[in-house]
Amino acid sequence: MATDCIKLSLQGLPLEILQQIAGHLNNSHRPSLYAFGLASEICHGATIPSIFHHIYLTISSREALQRDVDALVKTLSRTASARLVRCLSIKGFLRLSDKSKIEGYKSSSWNSRSQFEATGVNEILRDEEPDSPSPHVVYDEPVIVKSSEEDLAWVPLVSLIRTLPRLTKLVYNCRNQFPPSLLDALHDHHPQCKLYHLTFRFRTLLWGTPYPYEMALATSPCLYSVKVACGQRDSDGDDDFNQEAMMELVAGLAPNLKEVVVVNLTPENSWRYNRRPREPWRGLPGFVPGRSIGSLTSLSLLGTVALTSLSFLSAVDVTRWDLLQTWARHTEFSQLRHLALGGGYGCEGIGINDQEMEWIAQNCAFPRLKTLRIRLTRNDMHVERPNYANNAIALLEAFEPLDQLEVSGPLEPKILDAILHRHGQTLKKLSLRPSERSSTADNLTLRRHIPMTLAKEHVLQIHAQCPALQELAVPVKRTKSDALEAEIYKSFGKMGRLKSLFLTLDCSDWRVCRDPNSIDDASFDAADRETYKWSGFLKKGYVRETLMNCAVDETLARSIWETICQSETGQDLESLKLWTTGGGEWGNYGGNGGIPLVVNNLSRSWLIERVARDDKGIINVRELGRRVREVRDQEVTDGYKRRAERVGYERYIVMEPEDVAEEDETVQVFRRAWPRKKGSKDWREDWSSFPLQV
């Protein structure tokens, strides 16, 4: 009877309400959307707009593209849903030939994205742009020609575009050049459609006049958002002027361009050409400097290039902070709603220094800015920066109260105070990632700065001053699951509106090298006070404690979730991400010996999500980067086997892989925390996290 009543009440709801329910399920838990559609015919009809609002295609080959489009068109026809499609996202690579089209720089290195994926961290930092020296060639292939074999390979997609009468957004994230036939289809059938081109690049800027099709694409009235990766010079030694070209597009040549992401690269092999002066930038055809200025709403300048280093913008009268100044001459900063300065996985030490902060605070205005992502740096390699914190505060206070703020780099308590005082009342999303440079200064003096540790009082301060906060990302210092660590987890439960929490479980111990007043833990015994041979000064007790902190298994992840949820005073937490990192980082110490081998196995990261359709607290728990970890573990196992064969041959004995592993100094330290289990043949089977002391 109760079930019948529920069905009757659901059936009686207006279609608009049912569609709102479907929209919520679509955003919060996609599987529940499909389950909702099975409840009844009217519920099924209510889910259709959400299901087909945004469709996705992954490109791999001409045959697969034709097959996928045929299946999609058939489904759209059967459900009469073509009119419901508003957004189409395309990603992948349409491979036509394995042969490179241009003879030139060849490299066996992976690109930065592949390197990033090989670490497994890409599953954790999904929005982070990777940065590492990798191959980058501007003119890597001829410009695609209309009606060529490559262009005709996209015919199925062109046909699909023509059948979607209300398409308003096309997201293109393919490694292939954007096909001319697809651009024509947009202009002819969807002139108001916004094109988000995430792999944009001019290839023929060195020709004097770029290839006509490249200009046609760049100046298309459909072009709304662009992401371009570029460097000062590519791996072939050719100058890369894509950033300069992008500025001129913004300033008027691309009439509807509103969002730009520039990823500044350090191309592999480009350093060989550093002594050669850069050619002057000739400008794009039709651009007149100073005639007009753009009105971007979003600007992101990411990657390795610091604001002070771009003297390569040789066509303009550069000053000290030429990059940001030059952008300011091409677009109105007063129109920006989103700004990102610096950032990227792999270039944590590069950001805005205190002098640049001072200039921005005094010379730039961002009255409409709502989201800010910024990476700071002390830049004290050559000289000390005593005004760093004060200038950071002045910069952060120069912005109007923000909705979203992400700050990485050197943080101090008074910088946190300034952030919360200025922006706390309006913040819905806050991300803090404290860090310091680990290298030694140029004068060979040891740095004493230690990355800021957020204690319980800081979490409570965030809670008190950020009443609207829904998403939070902060580090938590691991202290062997003791009561102090548990208290920090409990304090997150007091944030009544918090939906998403990302905790970086920090296993580093910079006090070892940077705190002159640091003393050995009172629990250290004679074995702990022995020196780890790879370092010459690092005591084994610190290695043991690091391993204990790095050990984060599913049991501990669930315990952290439960500790937070049991302390909740408001709505339920929807997701918790745990990133275990920092193991083996001591500040200035660089020689880790075999520590990473053990740390990498112990340091597991987790995503815990509440099942949206359940009211009994059921959660899904998933290890992030598991596939990469398992591949890495297998490589370690193979290494043990090879070493056992070699050592056995040298010693005229039979060596087992586990015996070789147990000879490793780090594994011996590991055994002081986790003795060998009976029958165990692998140290990786013997550990578990230390229980949280709640």
C-alpha positions in Angstrom: 0.0 0.0 0.0 2.8 2.4 0.9 4.5 1.7 -2.4 1.3 2.4 -4.3 0.9 5.8 -2.5 4.4 6.7 -3.5 3.7 5.9 -7.1 0.5 7.8 -7.1 2.1 10.9 -5.6 5.0 10.7 -8.0 2.7 10.2 -11.0 0.7 13.3 -9.9 3.7 15.6 -9.9 3.9 18.1 -12.8 6.3 17.2 -15.6 8.5 20.3 -14.8 9.0 19.0 -11.2 9.9 15.6 -12.4 12.4 17.1 -14.8 14.0 19.1 -12.0 14.3 15.8 -10.0 15.9 14.2 -13.0 18.3 17.1 -13.4 19.4 16.9 -9.8 20.0 13.1 -10.2 21.9 13.8 -13.4 24.3 16.2 -11.5 24.7 14.2 -8.3 24.5 10.5 -9.2 24.0 9.5 -12.8 23.1 5.8 -12.2 20.1 7.0 -10.1 18.9 9.0 -13.1 18.5 5.8 -15.1 16.8 4.1 -12.1 14.4 7.0 -11.8 13.5 6.6 -15.5 12.5 3.0 -14.9 9.9 4.0 -12.3 7.2 4.8 -14.7 6.5 6.0 -18.2 6.1 9.6 -17.1 9.4 9.4 -15.1 11.1 7.9 -18.2 9.9 10.9 -20.2 11.2 13.3 -17.5 14.7 11.9 -17.7 15.1 12.1 -21.5 16.1 15.8 -21.5 18.8 15.2 -18.9 20.2 12.1 -20.6 20.6 13.7 -24.0 21.4 17.3 -22.9 25.1 16.6 -23.2 26.4 13.7 -25.3 30.0 12.5 -25.7 32.0 10.9 -28.4 35.5 9.4 -28.1 37.4 9.3 -31.4 39.8 6.5 -32.3 39.4 5.6 -36.0 37.3 6.4 -39.0 35.4 3.1 -38.8 34.7 3.5 -35.1 33.5 7.0 -35.6 31.1 5.9 -38.3 29.8 3.1 -36.1 29.4 5.3 -33.0 27.6 8.0 -34.9 25.3 5.5 -36.6 24.3 4.1 -33.2 23.8 7.5 -31.7 21.7 8.7 -34.6 19.6 5.6 -34.3 19.0 6.2 -30.6 18.2 9.9 -31.1 15.7 9.0 -33.8 14.0 6.2 -31.7 13.6 8.5 -28.7 12.9 11.7 -30.7 15.7 13.4 -28.7 17.8 15.1 -31.3 16.1 18.4 -30.4 17.2 17.9 -26.8 20.9 17.9 -27.4 22.5 21.1 -26.4 26.2 20.1 -26.0 28.5 17.7 -27.9 31.9 16.8 -26.5 34.5 15.1 -28.7 37.9 13.8 -27.5 40.5 11.4 -28.7 42.6 11.0 -31.8 41.4 10.0 -35.3 44.3 7.9 -36.5 44.7 7.7 -40.3 48.3 6.7 -40.7 51.1 5.7 -38.3 53.7 7.6 -40.4 54.7 11.1 -39.2 53.8 13.7 -41.8 56.7 16.1 -41.1 60.4 15.2 -41.0 62.0 16.9 -38.0 62.5 16.5 -34.3 62.0 12.9 -33.2 61.8 11.8 -29.6 61.0 8.6 -27.7 59.9 10.6 -24.7 56.3 10.7 -23.5 54.4 13.9 -23.6 53.7 15.6 -20.3 50.1 14.3 -20.2 51.3 10.7 -20.7 54.0 11.2 -18.0 51.3 12.6 -15.7 49.0 9.6 -16.3 52.0 7.2 -15.6 52.2 8.6 -12.0 48.5 7.9 -11.3 48.2 11.4 -9.8 46.0 12.4 -12.7 43.2 10.5 -11.1 43.7 12.6 -7.9 44.4 16.1 -9.4 41.9 15.9 -12.3 41.9 19.6 -12.9 45.7 20.1 -12.7 47.7 20.8 -15.8 50.9 18.6 -15.9 54.2 20.3 -16.5 57.4 18.4 -17.4 60.0 18.8 -20.2 58.5 16.9 -23.1 58.4 17.0 -26.9 56.7 20.0 -28.4 56.9 20.9 -32.1 54.8 23.8 -33.5 54.8 22.8 -37.1 54.4 19.0 -36.6 52.2 18.4 -39.7 50.8 20.3 -42.6 47.6 22.3 -42.1 44.6 20.2 -42.8 43.0 20.9 -46.2 39.3 21.0 -47.0 38.1 17.8 -48.7 41.4 16.1 -48.1 41.4 12.5 -46.9 41.7 13.6 -43.3 38.9 16.1 -43.6 36.6 13.6 -45.3 37.2 11.2 -42.4 35.1 13.5 -40.2 32.0 13.2 -42.5 30.0 11.1 -40.0 30.5 13.8 -37.3 29.5 16.5 -39.8 26.4 14.6 -40.6 25.6 14.3 -36.9 26.0 18.0 -36.4 23.5 18.7 -39.1 20.8 16.6 -37.3 21.1 18.5 -34.0 18.8 21.5 -34.4 19.5 23.1 -31.0 23.2 22.6 -30.5 24.6 25.5 -28.5 28.0 24.2 -27.4 30.7 22.0 -29.1 33.7 20.9 -27.0 36.6 19.8 -29.2 39.5 18.0 -27.4 41.1 15.9 -30.1 44.8 15.8 -31.0 43.8 16.2 -34.7 43.5 19.7 -36.2 39.9 21.0 -36.3 38.5 19.8 -39.6 37.3 22.5 -42.2 34.2 20.5 -43.0 33.2 20.6 -39.3 33.8 24.4 -39.1 31.6 24.9 -42.2 28.9 22.8 -40.6 28.9 25.0 -37.6 28.8 28.2 -39.6 26.0 26.9 -41.9 23.8 25.1 -39.4 24.7 26.5 -35.9 26.1 30.0 -36.3 25.3 30.8 -32.6 27.0 27.6 -31.3 29.9 28.2 -29.0 33.1 26.3 -29.9 35.4 25.3 -27.0 38.6 24.4 -28.7 40.9 22.7 -26.2 43.8 21.8 -28.5 44.1 25.0 -30.4 47.5 25.9 -32.0 48.8 27.9 -35.0 51.3 25.9 -36.9 52.3 28.4 -39.6 53.1 31.6 -37.7 56.7 31.5 -39.0 55.5 31.8 -42.6 54.9 35.5 -42.3 51.2 35.1 -43.1 49.6 32.2 -41.4 47.8 29.6 -43.6 44.3 30.9 -44.5 42.4 28.1 -42.9 44.2 28.7 -39.6 43.1 32.3 -39.7 39.5 31.3 -40.7 39.3 29.0 -37.6 41.0 31.5 -35.3 38.6 34.4 -36.3 35.5 32.3 -36.5 32.5 33.9 -34.8 31.8 30.5 -33.2 35.1 30.4 -31.3 34.3 31.1 -27.7 36.9 29.3 -25.6 40.5 28.3 -26.4 43.2 26.3 -24.7 46.7 26.6 -26.2 50.0 25.0 -25.1 53.1 26.9 -26.2 56.7 27.7 -25.3 59.2 30.4 -26.1 60.8 28.0 -28.6 59.9 24.4 -29.6 62.0 21.2 -29.5 63.0 21.8 -33.1 64.4 25.2 -32.2 61.6 27.2 -33.9 60.2 30.2 -32.2 56.7 29.7 -30.9 54.5 32.8 -31.2 51.2 31.3 -30.2 50.8 33.3 -27.0 51.4 36.6 -28.9 48.9 35.5 -31.6 46.4 34.6 -28.9 46.6 38.1 -27.5 45.8 39.6 -30.8 42.9 37.3 -31.3 41.5 38.4 -28.0 42.0 42.0 -28.8 39.5 41.9 -31.6 40.3 39.4 -34.4 38.2 36.7 -32.7 35.0 38.6 -32.1 33.4 36.2 -29.6 36.4 34.8 -27.8 35.7 35.0 -24.1 37.8 32.3 -22.4 41.5 31.6 -22.8 43.8 29.1 -21.2 47.6 29.4 -22.0 49.7 26.5 -20.8 53.4 27.7 -20.9 55.6 24.7 -21.7 59.3 23.9 -21.3 59.8 21.9 -24.5 62.3 19.1 -24.5 65.6 20.1 -26.2 64.6 23.8 -26.5 67.4 24.8 -24.1 69.9 24.0 -26.8 68.8 27.2 -28.6 68.7 29.5 -25.7 71.6 31.7 -26.8 70.0 32.4 -30.2 67.9 35.6 -30.1 64.2 35.3 -30.8 62.9 36.6 -34.1 60.6 39.6 -33.8 56.9 38.9 -33.8 55.3 40.1 -37.0 51.7 40.1 -35.9 48.6 38.6 -37.4 47.2 39.9 -40.6 44.5 42.5 -40.0 45.6 43.4 -36.4 46.2 47.0 -35.6 47.8 47.6 -32.2 45.7 49.8 -29.9 42.6 49.9 -32.2 40.5 47.7 -29.9 40.7 45.7 -26.7 39.2 42.4 -25.7 36.7 41.5 -23.0 37.7 38.1 -21.8 35.7 36.7 -18.9 38.2 34.0 -18.1 42.0 34.0 -18.4 44.3 31.3 -17.2 48.1 31.6 -17.5 49.5 28.2 -16.4 52.8 26.4 -16.5 56.4 27.1 -16.0 56.8 30.7 -17.2 57.2 33.1 -14.3 55.7 36.6 -14.9 59.2 38.2 -14.9 60.8 36.0 -17.5 58.9 36.8 -20.7 61.4 39.2 -22.3 60.7 37.3 -25.4 57.6 39.5 -26.1 60.0 41.5 -28.3 57.4 43.3 -30.4 56.2 45.4 -27.5 57.9 47.8 -25.0 58.4 45.2 -22.3 58.8 46.1 -18.6 59.5 43.9 -15.6 56.1 42.2 -15.5 55.6 42.1 -19.2 53.4 39.1 -19.5 50.6 40.3 -17.3 51.1 43.9 -18.5 50.9 42.8 -22.2 47.8 40.8 -21.5 46.3 43.9 -19.8 46.8 45.9 -23.1 44.9 43.3 -25.0 41.9 42.6 -22.7 40.0 44.5 -20.1 40.8 42.9 -16.7 37.7 44.6 -15.3 35.6 42.1 -17.3 37.3 39.0 -15.9 35.2 36.6 -13.8 37.9 33.9 -13.5 41.6 34.3 -13.3 44.4 31.7 -12.9 48.0 32.8 -12.4 50.5 30.0 -12.3 49.9 26.4 -11.4 50.6 23.0 -12.8 51.8 19.6 -11.4 55.5 19.6 -11.6 56.3 23.3 -11.4 55.3 23.9 -7.8 58.3 26.2 -7.2 57.3 28.7 -9.9 54.7 31.4 -9.2 54.2 35.1 -8.5 56.8 36.6 -6.2 56.4 39.4 -3.7 57.4 42.2 -6.1 54.9 41.0 -8.7 52.2 40.8 -6.1 52.9 44.4 -5.2 52.6 45.5 -8.8 49.4 43.6 -9.4 47.8 45.0 -6.2 48.7 48.6 -7.2 48.1 48.5 -10.9 45.3 46.0 -11.7 41.6 46.0 -10.9 39.3 43.0 -11.1 35.9 44.3 -9.9 33.9 41.4 -11.4 36.2 38.5 -10.5 34.5 35.6 -8.7 37.1 32.8 -8.9 40.8 33.1 -8.5 43.5 30.4 -8.7 47.0 31.7 -7.8 50.4 30.2 -7.1 52.8 32.2 -5.0 56.6 31.9 -4.5 59.1 33.5 -2.2 61.6 33.7 -5.1 64.4 33.8 -2.5 67.0 31.8 -4.5 69.2 34.9 -4.9 68.1 37.3 -2.2 65.9 37.1 0.9 62.3 38.4 0.5 61.3 39.8 3.9 58.2 41.5 2.6 56.8 38.4 1.0 54.0 37.8 3.5 52.9 41.4 3.6 52.8 41.7 -0.2 50.9 38.4 -0.5 48.3 39.8 2.0 48.1 43.1 0.0 47.5 41.1 -3.2 44.8 38.9 -1.8 43.0 41.9 -0.2 43.1 43.8 -3.5 40.4 41.5 -4.9 36.7 41.9 -4.2 35.2 39.1 -2.0 35.4 35.9 -4.1 33.2 32.9 -4.5 36.1 30.5 -5.2 39.7 30.8 -4.2 42.7 28.4 -4.7 46.1 29.4 -3.3 49.2 27.3 -3.5 52.8 28.1 -2.5 54.3 29.5 0.7 51.5 30.2 3.2 51.8 31.7 6.7 49.1 32.1 9.5 48.7 35.8 8.8 48.2 35.1 5.1 45.4 32.7 6.1 44.0 35.3 8.4 43.9 37.8 5.5 42.2 35.3 3.2 39.4 34.5 5.6 38.9 38.1 6.7 38.6 39.4 3.1 36.8 36.5 1.4 35.5 34.1 4.0 31.9 35.3 4.1 31.4 34.7 0.4 33.5 31.7 -0.3 31.8 28.5 -1.5 35.1 26.8 -2.5 38.5 27.1 -0.8 41.7 25.3 -1.7 44.9 25.8 0.3 48.1 23.9 -0.7 51.1 25.2 1.3 54.5 24.4 -0.1 58.1 25.6 0.1 61.1 25.1 -2.2 63.2 22.2 -1.2 66.5 23.3 -2.8 69.3 25.3 -1.2 69.6 29.0 -1.9 72.3 30.3 -4.3 74.5 31.5 -1.4 74.4 27.8 -0.1 72.7 28.8 3.1 70.0 26.4 4.3 66.5 27.6 4.0 64.5 27.5 7.2 61.0 27.8 5.8 58.7 24.9 6.5 55.4 24.4 4.7 52.6 25.7 6.9 50.8 23.0 8.8 47.1 23.4 9.4 46.2 22.6 13.0 42.7 22.1 14.5 42.4 25.8 15.3 42.9 26.7 11.7 40.1 24.3 10.6 37.8 25.8 13.2 38.8 29.3 12.0 37.8 28.4 8.5 34.6 27.0 9.8 33.8 30.2 11.8 34.7 32.6 9.0 33.3 30.7 5.9 29.7 30.0 6.7 28.7 29.3 3.0 31.6 26.9 2.3 30.7 23.8 0.2 34.0 22.6 -1.1 37.3 22.6 0.8 40.8 21.3 0.0 43.5 21.5 2.7 46.4 19.4 3.9 46.4 17.4 7.1 49.7 16.5 8.7 49.9 12.7 9.4 51.0 12.0 12.9 50.7 8.2 13.0 46.9 8.3 13.4 47.2 9.7 16.9 44.5 11.6 18.9 45.7 15.0 17.6 45.2 13.9 14.0 41.8 12.4 14.8 40.7 15.7 16.4 41.5 17.5 13.1 39.2 15.1 11.2 36.4 15.7 13.7 36.6 19.4 13.3 35.6 19.1 9.6 32.3 17.6 10.7 31.3 21.0 12.2 31.2 22.6 8.7 27.4 22.4 8.2 27.2 23.1 4.5 30.3 21.2 3.4 29.6 18.8 0.5 33.1 18.0 -0.8 36.3 17.6 1.1 39.8 17.0 -0.4 42.4 16.2 2.2 46.1 16.0 1.3 47.6 13.6 3.9 51.0 15.1 4.3 53.6 12.6 5.3 56.7 14.9 4.9 58.9 15.9 7.8 60.8 19.1 6.9 61.8 19.7 10.5 64.5 17.1 10.1 66.6 19.4 7.9 65.1 22.9 8.5 64.4 23.2 12.2 67.6 23.7 14.1 65.7 23.2 17.4 64.3 19.9 16.3 65.1 17.0 18.7 64.7 13.3 18.2 61.5 11.7 19.2 61.6 10.5 22.8 60.4 7.1 21.6 63.6 6.6 19.5 65.6 3.6 20.6 69.2 2.7 19.7 68.1 1.3 16.3 66.1 4.4 15.5 69.1 6.6 16.2 71.2 4.7 13.7 72.0 6.6 10.5 70.3 5.7 7.3 73.3 4.9 5.0 72.0 6.6 1.9 71.9 10.0 3.6 74.8 10.2 5.9 72.8 12.0 8.6 69.1 10.9 8.3 68.2 8.7 11.3 66.3 5.5 10.8 63.7 6.6 13.3 62.5 9.3 10.9 62.3 6.8 8.1 60.2 4.5 10.3 57.8 7.2 11.2 57.5 8.3 7.6 56.6 4.8 6.6 54.0 4.6 9.4 52.4 7.8 8.2 52.4 6.8 4.6 50.5 3.6 5.3 46.9 4.5 4.3 44.7 1.5 3.5 41.0 1.3 3.0 40.3 0.6 6.6 41.9 3.9 7.6 40.2 5.8 4.8 36.8 4.5 6.0 37.7 5.4 9.6 38.6 9.0 8.6 35.2 9.2 6.8 33.3 7.9 9.7 35.1 10.2 12.2 34.1 13.2 10.1 30.6 12.1 9.6 30.0 11.2 13.2 30.9 14.8 14.1 28.6 16.4 11.5 26.3 19.2 12.6 24.7 20.0 9.2 24.1 18.3 5.9 25.8 15.0 5.0 29.2 15.1 3.4 28.9 13.8 -0.1 32.5 13.0 -1.0 35.9 12.7 0.6 39.1 12.5 -1.4 42.4 11.5 0.4 45.7 12.1 -1.3 48.6 10.5 0.5 51.8 12.3 -0.4 55.1 13.7 0.9 56.7 10.5 2.1 60.5 10.8 2.0 60.5 14.6 1.8 62.8 16.1 4.5 63.3 19.7 3.2 66.9 19.9 1.8 67.6 16.2 1.7 67.7 14.8 -1.8 69.1 11.3 -1.5 66.2 8.8 -0.8 67.9 5.5 -1.5 65.2 2.8 -1.5 62.7 4.8 0.4 60.4 5.7 -2.6 60.0 2.0 -3.5 58.4 1.3 -0.1 56.6 4.7 0.2 55.0 4.3 -3.2 53.3 1.0 -2.1 52.1 2.3 1.2 50.9 5.8 0.0 47.5 5.0 -1.3 44.9 7.6 -2.1 41.1 7.1 -1.9 37.8 8.6 -3.1 34.8 8.0 -0.8 31.4 9.0 -2.1 28.0 8.7 -0.4 25.4 6.8 -2.4 23.0 9.6 -3.4 19.9 7.4 -3.5 20.5 5.8 -0.2 19.5 7.2 3.3 21.4 4.5 5.3 24.9 5.9 5.0 26.1 3.5 2.3 29.3 4.7 0.6 31.4 3.7 -2.4 35.2 3.5 -1.7 37.7 3.5 -4.6 41.5 3.6 -4.6 42.7 6.3 -6.9 45.7 5.4 -9.1 45.3 1.7 -8.3 46.1 0.5 -11.9 49.3 2.5 -12.0 50.3 1.2 -8.5 49.7 -2.4 -9.5 51.9 -2.0 -12.6 54.6 -0.4 -10.5 54.4 -3.2 -7.9 54.8 -5.8 -10.7 57.9 -4.0 -11.9 59.3 -4.1 -8.4 58.5 -7.8 -8.2 60.3 -8.4 -11.6 63.2 -6.4 -10.3 63.5 -8.6 -7.2 63.4 -11.7 -9.4 66.2 -10.5 -11.6 68.3 -9.4 -8.7 67.8 -12.8 -6.9 69.0 -14.6 -10.0 72.1 -12.4 -10.3 73.0 -12.5 -6.6 72.4 -16.3 -6.5 74.7 -16.7 -9.4 77.4 -14.6 -7.8 77.1 -16.3 -4.4 76.6 -19.8 -5.8 73.4 -20.2 -3.8 69.7 -20.2 -4.5 68.2 -16.8 -3.7 64.5 -16.2 -3.5 63.0 -12.8 -4.5 61.7 -12.2 -0.9 65.2 -12.7 0.5 66.6 -10.0 -1.8 63.8 -7.7 -0.7 64.5 -8.2 2.9 68.2 -7.2 2.4 67.0 -3.7 1.4 67.7 -1.2 4.2 64.3 0.5 3.9 62.5 -2.8 4.1 64.5 -3.6 7.2 63.3 -0.3 8.8 59.8 -1.2 7.6 60.0 -4.5 9.5 60.4 -2.6 12.8 56.8 -1.3 12.3 55.4 -4.4 10.6 57.1 -7.7 11.5 57.0 -10.5 9.0 53.8 -12.5 9.1 53.9 -16.2 9.3 54.1 -17.7 5.8 54.5 -14.3 4.1 56.8 -14.1 1.1 56.4 -10.4 0.4 56.7 -7.4 2.7 53.9 -5.7 0.7 51.4 -8.3 2.2 52.4 -7.6 5.8 51.3 -4.0 6.5 48.2 -2.3 7.5 47.4 1.3 8.6 47.7 2.2 12.3 44.2 2.6 13.7 42.9 6.1 14.2 42.9 7.0 17.9 39.4 8.4 18.2 
